[in-house]
């Protein structure tokens, strides 16, 4: 794929992550590949065949659910195949452009800090601009801290994967870390820390390991009390933002539908405030959606595809999924990049 097509593909991957833009537009990269004919370059290998078998199996369960339970809904899991095709067309140039768009969005974070508002679209009243806290979380051009935090987390994964100069990479890592702390999505921050710990001991020279370690120690020691307090939202016990209740309700549903889950329909529970919530955990969500049998074989498929050159990226996304419904939406930026990293060819960069 040439640079122009790579730029356009990156743009289409990025645009649906913005405020007011529907997630359904993540289908546009696939449509773009159909129009340009780039989809023909994808080799339909054994992984594509196994995914097709998975989807066919789920389609049978879906049809059973429609016929016997008369529940009509979109068979969203078919989008895994579009994710695969898009992911196979992503290259280093595409990722560089995507990284550029995310970094560009961070300048809106600085603007929001300057204006004292969390989101420039909402015209919110002046906030208490206490950085690194729940009280003030600038959102860039996103509709919430989970999405902005997720994009920054993915940007760091992309940055670690790209073949760029070590000094440039280190500078951008520090900058994106600062952005994560300003947005203050706890899952993204903790998962990024895990990723950088693994990566730094595998790739950086001794000099930059020392620099990164000293910088981290100085920062944590200086702001430890503030960050710890903000992480726990001034609570005496560990605060999970309602996840403990959501997980408990999810487990109750799973106990009653262990083998086949909700017959491919996405599980949502009614939260205390009467809102509908997904399970905020990809493992509970998958078991709830599909049942434990399918989830076991799907996770086995993922594990089999983990190699030396994608271990850090896949383990990071799977760790992220403990506290966030990161993958499994059907189609999303993280779903597509998950497939990109999962099916990296062996000749790709080793991390």
Secondary structure, DSSP 4 states (H G I P E B T S, - for coil): --HHHHHHHHHHHHHTTSTT--GGGGGHHHHHHHHHTGGGG----HHHHHHHHHHHHHHHHHHHHHHHH------GGGHHHHHHHHHHH--HHHHHHHHHHHHHHHHHHHHHHHHT-S-TTTTPPP----SSSSS----TTSSSHHHHHHHHHHHHHHHHHS---HHHHHHHHHHHHHHHHHHT-HHHHHHHHHHHHHHHHHHS-HHHHHHHHHHHHHHHHHHHHHHHHHHTTT-SSPP-TTHHHHHHHHHHHHHHSTTTTTTTSPP-EE-TTS-EE--S-HHHHHHHHH-HHHHHHHHHHHHHT--TTTHHHHHHHHHHTTTS--S-SSS-HHHHHHHHHHT--TTSPP-
